[in-house]
Amino acid sequence: MTRVAIALGSNLGDREGYLQSAIAALESSVHQLRVSTFHDTAPVGVGSQPTFLNATAVGQTSLSPRALLETLLSVERELGRERPFPGAPRTVDLDLILYGDAVIDEAPSLIVPHPRFRERRFVLEPLAEIAPDWRDPVTGQTVEELLRLLTA
C-alpha cells in the first residue's frame, strides 16, 4: 500500500455534493481516506469563473500511479466533468498530488508530485490540515513548510 494525496475541487452546481460524491467514489480505491475541511477559494489561473470549493484527501492505495490517475479521471467523468477547453469550469476536478515519495515524469499525462501544487494555496492549506509533515520528495520540505513559504 502506498500513501497518496489527492486534491479535489468543484465550481459548478452543487459543489459540496460533487465533492462528497467524489470522496465516496474514491473510498473503494483509496483506503483509510482522511479528508480536509472544504475551502471556498477564488479561481486561480482560469479567468473569470464561479468560486471553487476545494479540499484534499489522503489515504492508502494498492493501485499503481497510472491506475490511480485513470480512477480519478473515471470518477470525474461519472460526475459530469466536461473539458470543452483548458481551465473550463468543472463539476469536479481530482488531481493526484503525491504518491508516496515517488517522483514520476510521464508528461504530459502523469507527473508526480503535481507540478504546480507548491504554488497553490488552495491545495497546500487543506493538505496541511491532514498531512502537515508529509515531505515533498523533490524539495524535501514538508507541506507545512511549503505553505509557510507561499503565505510569507
Accessible surface in RSA format (square Angstrom, percent):
REM  Atomic radii and reference values for relative SASA: ProtOr
REM  Chains: A
REM  Algorithm: Lee & Richards
REM  Probe-radius: 1.40
REM  Slices: 20
REM RES _ NUM      All-atoms   Total-Side   Main-Chain    Non-polar    All polar
REM                ABS   REL    ABS   REL    ABS   REL    ABS   REL    ABS   REL
RES MET A   1   138.83  71.9  68.57  45.4  70.26 167.3  58.94  50.1  79.89 105.8
RES THR A   2    38.69  27.5  35.33  35.8   3.37   8.0  14.31  19.2  24.38  36.9
RES ARG A   3    86.52  36.3  82.62  42.1   3.90   9.3  30.09  41.1  56.43  34.2
RES VAL A   4     0.21   0.1   0.21   0.2   0.00   0.0   0.21   0.2   0.00   0.0
RES ALA A   5     0.40   0.4   0.40   0.6   0.00   0.0   0.40   0.6   0.00   0.0
RES ILE A   6     0.31   0.2   0.20   0.1   0.11   0.3   0.26   0.2   0.05   0.1
RES ALA A   7     9.77   9.0   8.94  13.8   0.83   1.9   9.22  13.0   0.55   1.4
RES LEU A   8     1.60   0.9   0.00   0.0   1.60   4.0   1.30   0.9   0.30   0.8
RES GLY A   9     3.62   4.5   0.00   N/A   3.62   4.5   2.48   6.8   1.13   2.5
RES SER A  10     0.00   0.0   0.00   0.0   0.00   0.0   0.00   0.0   0.00   0.0
RES ASN A  11     1.92   1.3   0.00   0.0   1.92   4.6   0.00   0.0   1.92   1.9
RES LEU A  12    68.19  38.0  65.61  46.9   2.58   6.5  68.19  47.9   0.00   0.0
RES GLY A  13    70.28  86.7   0.00   N/A  70.28  86.7  38.71 106.2  31.57  70.7
RES ASP A  14    98.12  68.7  84.15  83.8  13.97  33.0  42.28  99.5  55.84  55.7
RES ARG A  15    62.60  26.3  59.40  30.3   3.20   7.6  11.49  15.7  51.11  31.0
RES GLU A  16    95.54  54.9  93.47  70.7   2.07   4.9  20.22  39.1  75.32  61.5
RES GLY A  17    24.00  29.6   0.00   N/A  24.00  29.6  22.26  61.1   1.73   3.9
RES TYR A  18    61.50  28.7  60.31  34.3   1.18   3.1  23.52  17.7  37.98  46.8
RES LEU A  19     0.00   0.0   0.00   0.0   0.00   0.0   0.00   0.0   0.00   0.0
RES GLN A  20    90.81  50.8  86.71  63.4   4.10   9.8  33.63  71.6  57.18  43.4
RES SER A  21    49.86  42.1  40.49  54.0   9.37  21.6  13.71  29.2  36.14  50.6
RES ALA A  22     0.00   0.0   0.00   0.0   0.00   0.0   0.00   0.0   0.00   0.0
RES ILE A  23    16.39   9.3  16.39  12.2   0.00   0.0  16.39  11.8   0.00   0.0
RES ALA A  24    63.65  58.5  48.77  75.3  14.88  33.8  50.46  71.1  13.19  34.9
RES ALA A  25    38.26  35.2  17.53  27.1  20.72  47.1  30.04  42.3   8.22  21.8
RES LEU A  26     0.00   0.0   0.00   0.0   0.00   0.0   0.00   0.0   0.00   0.0
RES GLU A  27    95.48  54.8  86.03  65.1   9.46  22.5  24.14  46.7  71.34  58.2
RES SER A  28    94.37  79.7  65.17  87.0  29.20  67.3  56.20 119.7  38.17  53.5
RES SER A  29    22.29  18.8  16.03  21.4   6.26  14.4   5.04  10.7  17.25  24.2
RES VAL A  30     0.82   0.5   0.16   0.1   0.66   1.6   0.16   0.1   0.66   1.8
RES HIS A  31    77.23  42.2  73.92  51.4   3.32   8.5  44.44  45.8  32.80  38.2
RES GLN A  32   146.11  81.7 115.79  84.6  30.32  72.2  55.22 117.5  90.88  68.9
RES LEU A  33    33.53  18.7   3.57   2.6  29.95  75.3   3.57   2.5  29.95  80.6
RES ARG A  34   127.44  53.5 122.77  62.6   4.67  11.1  58.56  80.0  68.88  41.7
RES VAL A  35    49.70  32.7  21.82  19.8  27.88  67.2  21.82  19.0  27.88  75.6
RES SER A  36     5.94   5.0   0.00   0.0   5.94  13.7   0.64   1.4   5.30   7.4
RES THR A  37    87.76  62.4  78.63  79.7   9.13  21.8  80.36 107.9   7.40  11.2
RES PHE A  38    53.55  26.8  25.96  16.1  27.59  71.8  25.96  15.7  27.59  79.0
RES HIS A  39    40.47  22.1  35.87  24.9   4.59  11.8  26.99  27.8  13.48  15.7
RES ASP A  40    95.85  67.1  66.21  65.9  29.64  70.1  26.41  62.1  69.44  69.3
RES THR A  41    28.31  20.1  22.81  23.1   5.51  13.1  27.38  36.8   0.93   1.4
RES ALA A  42    72.28  66.5  59.18  91.3  13.10  29.8  60.83  85.7  11.46  30.3
RES PRO A  43    37.27  27.2  17.16  15.6  20.12  73.1  17.57  14.5  19.70 122.4
RES VAL A  44    94.37  62.1  74.53  67.5  19.84  47.8  77.73  67.5  16.63  45.1
RES GLY A  45    84.52 104.2   0.00   N/A  84.52 104.2  41.69 114.4  42.83  95.9
RES VAL A  46    39.25  25.8  18.87  17.1  20.38  49.1  27.26  23.7  11.99  32.5
RES GLY A  47    60.04  74.0   0.00   N/A  60.04  74.0  42.56 116.8  17.48  39.1
RES SER A  48   124.67 105.3  82.81 110.5  41.86  96.4  53.77 114.5  70.90  99.3
RES GLN A  49    29.86  16.7   6.62   4.8  23.24  55.3  11.93  25.4  17.93  13.6
RES PRO A  50    69.69  50.8  57.08  52.0  12.61  45.8  69.10  57.0   0.59   3.7
RES THR A  51    63.24  45.0  57.39  58.2   5.85  13.9  23.75  31.9  39.49  59.7
RES PHE A  52    18.56   9.3  18.56  11.5   0.00   0.0  18.56  11.3   0.00   0.0
RES LEU A  53    15.55   8.7  15.55  11.1   0.00   0.0  15.55  10.9   0.00   0.0
RES ASN A  54     9.34   6.4   9.34   9.0   0.00   0.0   0.36   0.9   8.98   8.7
RES ALA A  55     0.73   0.7   0.00   0.0   0.73   1.7   0.00   0.0   0.73   1.9
RES THR A  56     0.60   0.4   0.60   0.6   0.00   0.0   0.60   0.8   0.00   0.0
RES ALA A  57     0.21   0.2   0.00   0.0   0.21   0.5   0.00   0.0   0.21   0.6
RES VAL A  58     8.23   5.4   7.50   6.8   0.73   1.8   7.69   6.7   0.54   1.5
RES GLY A  59     3.88   4.8   0.00   N/A   3.88   4.8   3.84  10.5   0.04   0.1
RES GLN A  60    48.65  27.2  48.65  35.6   0.00   0.0   8.85  18.8  39.80  30.2
RES THR A  61     0.36   0.3   0.00   0.0   0.36   0.9   0.00   0.0   0.36   0.5
RES SER A  62    91.60  77.4  58.03  77.4  33.57  77.3  35.48  75.5  56.12  78.6
RES LEU A  63    50.93  28.4  48.67  34.8   2.26   5.7  50.86  35.7   0.07   0.2
RES SER A  64    57.34  48.5  48.00  64.1   9.34  21.5  44.04  93.8  13.30  18.6
RES PRO A  65    26.92  19.6  26.92  24.5   0.00   0.0  26.92  22.2   0.00   0.0
RES ARG A  66    86.31  36.2  85.85  43.8   0.47   1.1  54.43  74.4  31.88  19.3
RES ALA A  67    37.52  34.5  30.47  47.0   7.05  16.0  35.78  50.4   1.74   4.6
RES LEU A  68     0.00   0.0   0.00   0.0   0.00   0.0   0.00   0.0   0.00   0.0
RES LEU A  69    21.60  12.0  21.60  15.5   0.00   0.0  21.60  15.2   0.00   0.0
RES GLU A  70    82.03  47.1  80.12  60.6   1.91   4.5  39.32  76.0  42.71  34.9
RES THR A  71    32.38  23.0  27.65  28.0   4.72  11.3  16.60  22.3  15.78  23.9
RES LEU A  72     0.10   0.1   0.10   0.1   0.00   0.0   0.10   0.1   0.00   0.0
RES LEU A  73    48.80  27.2  48.22  34.5   0.58   1.5  48.23  33.9   0.57   1.5
RES SER A  74    36.04  30.5  35.71  47.7   0.33   0.8  14.69  31.3  21.35  29.9
RES VAL A  75     6.97   4.6   6.97   6.3   0.00   0.0   6.97   6.1   0.00   0.0
RES GLU A  76     2.63   1.5   2.63   2.0   0.00   0.0   0.60   1.2   2.02   1.7
RES ARG A  77   148.91  62.5 132.53  67.6  16.38  39.0  68.39  93.5  80.52  48.8
RES GLU A  78   128.63  73.8  89.71  67.9  38.92  92.7  47.60  92.1  81.03  66.2
RES LEU A  79    36.03  20.1  30.04  21.5   5.99  15.1  34.73  24.4   1.30   3.5
RES GLY A  80    41.48  51.2   0.00   N/A  41.48  51.2  33.21  91.1   8.28  18.5
RES ARG A  81    29.24  12.3  15.29   7.8  13.95  33.2   1.93   2.6  27.30  16.5
RES GLU A  82   128.20  73.6 119.66  90.5   8.54  20.3  40.88  79.1  87.32  71.3
RES ARG A  83   140.62  59.0 108.31  55.2  32.30  76.9  59.62  81.5  81.00  49.1
RES PRO A  84    97.66  71.2  53.63  48.9  44.03 160.1  67.42  55.7  30.24 188.0
RES PHE A  85   113.08  56.6 105.20  65.2   7.87  20.5 110.90  67.2   2.17   6.2
RES PRO A  86   134.72  98.2 107.79  98.3  26.93  97.9 119.76  98.9  14.97  93.0
RES GLY A  87    25.43  31.4   0.00   N/A  25.43  31.4  12.99  35.6  12.44  27.9
RES ALA A  88     3.25   3.0   2.32   3.6   0.93   2.1   2.32   3.3   0.93   2.5
RES PRO A  89    40.46  29.5  34.22  31.2   6.24  22.7  34.22  28.3   6.24  38.8
RES ARG A  90    22.31   9.4  21.26  10.8   1.05   2.5   1.05   1.4  21.26  12.9
RES THR A  91    18.06  12.8  17.16  17.4   0.90   2.1  17.16  23.1   0.90   1.4
RES VAL A  92     0.00   0.0   0.00   0.0   0.00   0.0   0.00   0.0   0.00   0.0
RES ASP A  93    25.88  18.1  24.68  24.6   1.20   2.8   0.92   2.2  24.96  24.9
RES LEU A  94     4.20   2.3   0.00   0.0   4.20  10.6   0.00   0.0   4.20  11.3
RES ASP A  95    36.36  25.5  33.88  33.7   2.48   5.9   2.74   6.4  33.62  33.5
RES LEU A  96     8.44   4.7   3.59   2.6   4.85  12.2   3.59   2.5   4.85  13.1
RES ILE A  97     1.91   1.1   1.91   1.4   0.00   0.0   1.91   1.4   0.00   0.0
RES LEU A  98     0.39   0.2   0.39   0.3   0.00   0.0   0.39   0.3   0.00   0.0
RES TYR A  99    25.31  11.8  24.73  14.1   0.58   1.5  14.26  10.7  11.04  13.6
RES GLY A 100    16.30  20.1   0.00   N/A  16.30  20.1  16.15  44.3   0.15   0.3
RES ASP A 101   120.56  84.4 106.81 106.3  13.75  32.5  32.34  76.1  88.22  88.0
RES ALA A 102    30.03  27.6  21.15  32.6   8.88  20.2  29.53  41.6   0.50   1.3
RES VAL A 103    96.59  63.6  65.48  59.3  31.12  75.0  65.48  56.9  31.12  84.4
RES ILE A 104    28.30  16.1  24.08  17.9   4.22  10.2  27.34  19.7   0.96   2.6
RES ASP A 105   110.92  77.7  78.39  78.0  32.52  76.9  29.20  68.7  81.72  81.5
RES GLU A 106    88.04  50.5  76.49  57.9  11.55  27.5  39.06  75.5  48.98  40.0
RES ALA A 107    66.07  60.8  36.94  57.0  29.14  66.3  37.02  52.1  29.06  77.0
RES PRO A 108   133.14  97.0 109.11  99.5  24.03  87.3 111.25  91.9  21.89 136.0
RES SER A 109    63.75  53.9  40.10  53.5  23.65  54.5  39.82  84.8  23.93  33.5
RES LEU A 110     5.04   2.8   4.46   3.2   0.58   1.5   5.04   3.5   0.00   0.0
RES ILE A 111    58.93  33.5  48.42  36.1  10.51  25.3  48.42  34.9  10.51  28.5
RES VAL A 112     1.54   1.0   0.38   0.3   1.16   2.8   0.38   0.3   1.16   3.1
RES PRO A 113     6.38   4.7   3.19   2.9   3.19  11.6   3.19   2.6   3.19  19.8
RES HIS A 114    19.52  10.7  19.52  13.6   0.00   0.0   9.95  10.3   9.57  11.1
RES PRO A 115    57.01  41.5  38.66  35.2  18.35  66.7  43.97  36.3  13.04  81.0
RES ARG A 116   110.26  46.3 110.22  56.2   0.03   0.1  41.49  56.7  68.76  41.7
RES PHE A 117     0.23   0.1   0.07   0.0   0.16   0.4   0.23   0.1   0.00   0.0
RES ARG A 118    57.49  24.1  50.00  25.5   7.49  17.8  27.85  38.1  29.64  18.0
RES GLU A 119   115.69  66.4  96.31  72.9  19.39  46.2  41.69  80.6  74.00  60.4
RES ARG A 120    50.07  21.0  48.15  24.5   1.91   4.6   5.75   7.9  44.32  26.9
RES ARG A 121   130.02  54.6 127.14  64.8   2.88   6.9  41.38  56.6  88.65  53.7
RES PHE A 122    41.74  20.9  37.64  23.3   4.10  10.7  39.73  24.1   2.01   5.8
RES VAL A 123     2.28   1.5   2.23   2.0   0.05   0.1   2.28   2.0   0.00   0.0
RES LEU A 124     0.00   0.0   0.00   0.0   0.00   0.0   0.00   0.0   0.00   0.0
RES GLU A 125    50.51  29.0  45.76  34.6   4.75  11.3  11.42  22.1  39.09  31.9
RES PRO A 126     0.21   0.2   0.21   0.2   0.00   0.0   0.21   0.2   0.00   0.0
RES LEU A 127     0.19   0.1   0.19   0.1   0.00   0.0   0.19   0.1   0.00   0.0
RES ALA A 128    17.98  16.5  10.19  15.7   7.79  17.7  10.51  14.8   7.47  19.8
RES GLU A 129    79.57  45.7  44.03  33.3  35.54  84.6  41.85  80.9  37.72  30.8
RES ILE A 130    16.05   9.1  11.40   8.5   4.65  11.2  11.48   8.3   4.57  12.4
RES ALA A 131     3.02   2.8   0.00   0.0   3.02   6.9   3.02   4.3   0.00   0.0
RES PRO A 132    43.84  32.0  43.84  40.0   0.00   0.0  43.84  36.2   0.00   0.0
RES ASP A 133   109.62  76.8  97.33  96.9  12.29  29.1  35.25  83.0  74.37  74.2
RES TRP A 134    18.44   7.4  13.78   6.7   4.66  10.9  10.16   5.4   8.28  13.4
RES ARG A 135   131.10  55.0 125.16  63.8   5.94  14.1  49.93  68.2  81.17  49.2
RES ASP A 136     0.67   0.5   0.15   0.2   0.52   1.2   0.44   1.0   0.24   0.2
RES PRO A 137    40.99  29.9   4.64   4.2  36.35 132.1  15.61  12.9  25.38 157.7
RES VAL A 138    87.43  57.5  55.80  50.5  31.63  76.2  59.91  52.1  27.52  74.6
RES THR A 139    62.82  44.7  29.24  29.6  33.59  80.0  37.38  50.2  25.45  38.5
RES GLY A 140    37.21  45.9   0.00   N/A  37.21  45.9  29.59  81.2   7.62  17.1
RES GLN A 141    54.24  30.3  53.75  39.3   0.48   1.2  17.24  36.7  37.00  28.1
RES THR A 142    12.55   8.9  12.55  12.7   0.00   0.0  10.43  14.0   2.12   3.2
RES VAL A 143     0.40   0.3   0.40   0.4   0.00   0.0   0.40   0.3   0.00   0.0
RES GLU A 144    80.57  46.3  79.69  60.3   0.88   2.1  13.59  26.3  66.98  54.7
RES GLU A 145    58.53  33.6  57.82  43.7   0.71   1.7  15.27  29.5  43.26  35.3
RES LEU A 146     9.38   5.2   7.58   5.4   1.80   4.5   7.58   5.3   1.80   4.8
RES LEU A 147    31.16  17.4  31.16  22.3   0.00   0.0  31.16  21.9   0.00   0.0
RES ARG A 148   141.62  59.5 138.32  70.5   3.30   7.9  71.11  97.2  70.51  42.7
RES LEU A 149   111.81  62.3  93.28  66.7  18.53  46.6  94.24  66.2  17.57  47.3
RES LEU A 150    68.19  38.0  40.83  29.2  27.36  68.8  46.24  32.5  21.95  59.1
RES THR A 151    62.58  44.5  28.30  28.7  34.29  81.7  19.47  26.1  43.12  65.2
RES ALA A 152   117.85 108.4  45.54  70.3  72.31 164.5  82.71 116.5  35.14  93.1
END  Absolute sums over single chains surface
CHAIN  1 A     7411.4       5640.8       1770.6       4007.0       3404.4
END  Absolute sums over all chains
TOTAL          7411.4       5640.8       1770.6       4007.0       3404.4
